[in-house]
Amino acid sequence: MEPIHISQTLSISNHRVFSADLNEHDTVFGGKILATIDDNSSIAASRVARIETVTVSVDQANFLLPFRLQDSMCTESYVSGVGHRSIEVFTKIIGEHLKTGERFLGLTCFSTFVVTDRNIELPLLVADKPEYTFVAQGYQERQAARLAKLKRQQDFNAHISVELPW
């Protein structure tokens, strides 16, 4: 299988913040941002897999600065690592104050997807920009941490009741 350049997985979407997007703090509602992340990052995952993928986790969603009315949100997602069936996608959301032109990093996030076909072979990634190289170099460490967290979560879930309390 041919390697794929990370830039070939890039998915970009822009959104202008309107009053319907805001919470009681006059900043964009976090649930809306999480939906934006999942939507945009699923496109990046599909560009590397070219088959159906499903979201497994949204990891390390770091809300750095708020987005407000009259801002735009530019969401950029790209694949930052691949395993046997898993695909890690990095997302950043860059805000722009539309009245001043000032740009800021508002959010960073890693998401994990898996392919539904257990027999697929995912391509090797080639980092073709300095940012992609920097982000991708931490993939193995993040993947090991996710696997350890998954094991802890499975142990935790074994102690959680699903009995009818109502």
PLY file of the C-alpha trace (Angstrom):
ply
format ascii 1.0
element vertex 166
property float x
property float y
property float z
element edge 165
property int vertex1
property int vertex2
end_header
0.00 0.00 0.00
1.22 3.48 -0.88
2.08 5.85 1.99
-0.14 8.89 2.37
0.96 12.44 3.14
-0.69 13.85 6.23
-1.72 16.89 4.18
-3.91 14.56 2.08
-6.05 13.89 5.18
-6.58 17.56 6.04
-10.19 18.62 6.58
-11.00 22.31 7.07
-14.30 23.94 7.95
-15.18 27.52 8.87
-18.02 28.75 11.01
-19.08 32.25 11.98
-20.26 32.52 15.59
-23.88 33.64 15.89
-25.99 34.27 18.98
-27.67 30.83 18.61
-24.22 29.23 19.22
-23.72 30.87 22.62
-24.21 29.61 26.16
-25.09 31.65 29.25
-21.48 32.95 29.38
-21.78 34.43 25.86
-19.20 31.96 24.55
-19.74 29.10 22.11
-21.43 26.13 23.80
-18.92 23.32 24.38
-21.29 20.66 23.02
-21.45 22.50 19.70
-17.66 22.60 19.58
-17.43 18.86 20.33
-19.90 18.12 17.52
-17.78 20.26 15.16
-14.66 18.32 16.18
-16.32 14.95 15.57
-17.76 15.99 12.23
-14.54 17.50 10.87
-12.19 14.82 12.25
-14.33 12.02 10.82
-13.57 13.38 7.35
-9.81 13.24 8.02
-10.14 9.65 9.30
-12.11 8.66 6.21
-9.47 10.16 3.94
-6.87 7.75 5.29
-9.13 4.68 5.62
-11.45 5.13 2.61
-13.97 2.89 4.39
-16.43 3.36 7.25
-14.91 4.54 10.52
-16.46 5.08 13.94
-15.46 7.43 16.73
-13.96 5.57 19.69
-12.88 8.49 21.84
-12.36 12.21 22.00
-9.16 12.63 23.99
-7.50 15.71 25.38
-10.06 18.28 24.29
-8.26 21.41 25.48
-10.46 24.51 25.52
-7.77 27.18 25.46
-9.62 30.43 24.70
-13.35 31.08 24.24
-15.05 31.86 20.96
-17.48 34.79 21.09
-20.03 36.59 18.96
-18.37 38.15 15.89
-15.60 35.52 15.91
-15.02 32.91 13.26
-13.89 29.39 14.03
-11.63 27.62 11.55
-11.51 23.90 12.36
-8.55 21.96 10.94
-8.29 18.20 11.41
-5.68 15.78 10.09
-4.55 12.23 10.79
-1.63 12.19 13.21
-1.14 8.44 13.59
-2.41 5.05 12.45
-2.37 1.68 14.14
-3.65 -1.67 12.90
-7.31 -0.56 12.93
-7.14 2.74 14.81
-6.71 6.23 13.44
-5.69 9.18 15.59
-6.85 12.59 14.37
-5.55 15.93 15.64
-7.91 18.91 15.53
-7.22 22.55 16.21
-9.69 25.39 16.10
-8.31 28.79 15.25
-10.46 31.75 16.18
-10.47 35.09 14.46
-11.95 38.27 15.87
-13.61 39.41 12.67
-13.63 43.10 13.60
-9.87 43.26 14.31
-8.41 40.34 12.35
-6.65 39.02 15.48
-6.23 35.23 15.31
-5.88 32.88 18.28
-5.61 29.18 19.06
-8.86 28.35 20.82
-8.79 24.54 21.04
-6.66 21.48 20.44
-7.91 17.91 20.56
-7.06 14.33 19.69
-9.78 11.90 18.59
-9.52 8.20 17.88
-11.46 6.34 15.21
-11.45 2.68 14.24
-12.21 1.08 10.91
-15.12 -1.35 10.88
-13.37 -3.85 8.57
-10.92 -5.95 10.60
-9.02 -6.97 7.45
-8.06 -3.51 6.26
-4.46 -2.36 6.00
-4.02 1.31 6.78
-1.33 3.24 4.90
1.82 4.60 6.47
1.78 8.34 7.11
4.34 10.80 5.79
4.56 14.10 7.63
4.96 16.85 5.06
4.91 20.01 7.21
6.82 20.89 10.39
3.61 21.00 12.45
2.61 17.54 11.20
6.04 16.15 12.08
5.82 17.60 15.59
2.30 16.32 16.27
2.85 12.88 14.70
6.07 12.22 16.64
4.06 11.80 19.87
1.66 9.23 18.42
3.24 6.08 19.93
3.25 7.58 23.43
-0.36 8.78 23.13
-1.46 5.40 21.78
0.18 3.56 24.69
-1.55 5.92 27.13
-4.92 5.32 25.42
-4.47 1.53 25.62
-3.62 1.76 29.33
-6.64 4.00 29.89
-8.84 1.54 27.96
-7.70 -1.29 30.25
-8.49 0.81 33.34
-11.87 1.72 31.83
-12.71 -1.95 31.21
-11.85 -2.74 34.84
-13.96 0.20 35.98
-16.91 -0.82 33.77
-16.93 -4.31 35.31
-18.00 -2.70 38.60
-20.77 -0.52 37.20
-24.32 -1.82 37.58
-26.83 -1.78 34.75
-29.65 -3.02 37.02
-32.94 -1.18 36.93
-33.01 1.42 39.74
-36.31 2.99 38.69
0 1
1 2
2 3
3 4
4 5
5 6
6 7
7 8
8 9
9 10
10 11
11 12
12 13
13 14
14 15
15 16
16 17
17 18
18 19
19 20
20 21
21 22
22 23
23 24
24 25
25 26
26 27
27 28
28 29
29 30
30 31
31 32
32 33
33 34
34 35
35 36
36 37
37 38
38 39
39 40
40 41
41 42
42 43
43 44
44 45
45 46
46 47
47 48
48 49
49 50
50 51
51 52
52 53
53 54
54 55
55 56
56 57
57 58
58 59
59 60
60 61
61 62
62 63
63 64
64 65
65 66
66 67
67 68
68 69
69 70
70 71
71 72
72 73
73 74
74 75
75 76
76 77
77 78
78 79
79 80
80 81
81 82
82 83
83 84
84 85
85 86
86 87
87 88
88 89
89 90
90 91
91 92
92 93
93 94
94 95
95 96
96 97
97 98
98 99
99 100
100 101
101 102
102 103
103 104
104 105
105 106
106 107
107 108
108 109
109 110
110 111
111 112
112 113
113 114
114 115
115 116
116 117
117 118
118 119
119 120
120 121
121 122
122 123
123 124
124 125
125 126
126 127
127 128
128 129
129 130
130 131
131 132
132 133
133 134
134 135
135 136
136 137
137 138
138 139
139 140
140 141
141 142
142 143
143 144
144 145
145 146
146 147
147 148
148 149
149 150
150 151
151 152
152 153
153 154
154 155
155 156
156 157
157 158
158 159
159 160
160 161
161 162
162 163
163 164
164 165
